Amino acid sequence: MSFFDSIIHAMTKNFAAVSTGLVEGEISTIREEPVPTVPSDRILIRAEAYASNPVDWKLVAGGWTRKGTVLGCDVSGVVEQVGANVTGFVVGDYVSAFLRGDYSNTEGAFQSFVVANPSTIIKYDKSLFTSTTPLSVGVHPRNYINTFEGAASVTLGLCTVAMSFPFCLGLKHELRDSYKDKYILIWGGATSTGYLAIQVAKQIYGLKVIATSSPANFDLLRELGADVVFDYHDEDVVDKIRQVGGANIPYALDTVSTVKTLQAVYDSTSYTEFVRLDNLLFLDEEDIVTDISRNVAFGKTSTFLVSGEPAHLADDYQQVPSGLVEVFTQFWQDVLPKYISTIKHINLKVLHKGLDSVNEAMAIQSEGSLRGQKVVFRA
């Protein structure tokens, strides 16, 4: 028996948090399973920490996930086994991964041992981690990615931005110098995705950033690099954005993605001749009031597609857009790794250790009151 085989042989149990459907007070239960078999094109990760995302709750609440499916999209941990056809990873690597949780009976982040696609994994220099000791329960401030909790909190968000910016918005990092006088509008700058989008927009693309949030997060967003911040509650916010950006807001990302916010983003960019406008909930010009004289291209970022596999959620079958995988992979493998040590995670709301915290995390997401924080917990 090889060294790697002996490691796997010693691991006889796997625990997974699976959906029970919309049952009041509890929407997940823990199921014991064997440690999964690792295909030749996948990696086995021993989970150290998890992060909860709004999509986890929304898929259950919307009836898009079946009873018994494994929950969760964000996990960090240590590589336990590398598939025979996978390169660039070795046993013992510190990693975080995005998985299509809430989707199948096997794939999902909230497990003791996770089989992950290398195409949506981030590998970290171990020297970046200041400690591997679990963070205490409570709120921990934003920081560089130097803990397993911090690593768990960023991967879905970065995958989302890695589809939105280079593919849906058509941004090219090699044209950074040409963007220095252009604005991108990020609606919802204090969301977990908006928080990362501001940093990517500044650090990788050199764009000027207009962001919206509540006033309590203004200083935070400026610290991340936002040039101008507006209160999205302000009834004059659209006019104020237009006054600042004028005819120079060719890019916009709506991270909140409601009909109301998409309308506000569309209106805020009305002085610009050609705009690429992206959102995260499949909305487009059919959902809002538009001006036929304007030239606006609508994007629809669906992170479940970045691995190149179609997604079938309830009655909604999503095909992978042509060119997505190539653009995403080039950014993910060649561009993002150069900046991962300079990116900060959002404030962390740490729950008690263990998969029992999934229900608490889901309850927090269902309240819709989380602002400027990401819910995380240890394995």
Phi, psi and omega in degrees: 000129181287169178300314181296319179297323180293327176297311182294322181298327182285343182263106187249351183228145174225137178244136183228140173270117184242157184287137172256005187084189181277080176257126186302126177088345181201119178242008174218154174222160184261130181241135178267134182219166172292158172298131185294150172286142185259112175297164184294339182252020182231172179234141175261126181245131169275116186293137173247325181207157180231157171231143177261144181233155177306326182298329179302313180287317185297323180293323178289311183296328181277000180073020182269357179234143184269157173299133180098352179282147180284133184269164170097141181240342186239126178215151170229159180172206186239135179293126179257328180207143180243127179300152187301332184260008182263134176241159175092357179228148175225160177302134180100349177298143170274128184217164165228154186217146168260131176234156178277076180288168178063026193235324183215176180279355183235320184272127179170153187279332187276068178220158177294320179231127189240128171271120187235151176279124181303338184290345179235033178248142171251130175258137184247145169291122183301333181293343178288335185278115180283339178198147172253003177288137180303141174289149179289156178297135181134193182263130178242137187289159176308149183196172170294163185281093185229015176219163176294327177296316178297318180296321180297335189277351192248342196291313177301315180299318180290324174299320179298312179295325181289342170271316185296306190291302184282334184261297184289323180266348176071023179284145180235121185296332180287348177260022185312315184298331182282349183264357192297338180251007181258147178260148162243134176264123177245106181273119185093052184293339181264003171289163182297327177282317179300321179302316179284324182298321178300315182293318179295318180301319182281310189285319186267321185255346178068022180283155167276141189242127165255127182231153173245149176191182170280155183304332181299339183253007182303310183297322179300312183291325175294322177300323180286340178128359178298131181280322180221137180231136180234152177281118182291346176282341184296125182294343179257015187299321181297313180297322181293321177295317180297323180295323181281311185277335180053231181265022188233044174238075185279353182227144179207141176231120176264102182276346178276315170061062167241167178301319182295315182288323178296321177298318180295319179295316178301312181293326183293337182258016190292342179277350184268135187296313179227128185232137168256121188235124184240152174214173189248014183223034170062023179274154177207197185297341178287343185263349184228173177274122184239164178251119186294344180279348182274155179245096183231129175258125183262128175257158179223089181285123175233101188297337180297349184260353191292339179281353179094007180253131178302155180241134180238099181249112184053238181267006184258111179256118184252120175276153178282121180299145178300131178089348184300308186301317181297315181292314180299312184298319179298317178293314187294320185268327188256335186253303186303318182305333180289342186245353190298331180284348181253001180267138179257143172274161180287168174306140185252129173259102187270125177263178179295151182296144172109157181292349174297339181283353180300317181297319177296318179298318179295321179297319178296317179296321183294333179290333179068020184255001183288124180226128175066022181218158173235134180276125179225159175200155182278158178289000000 
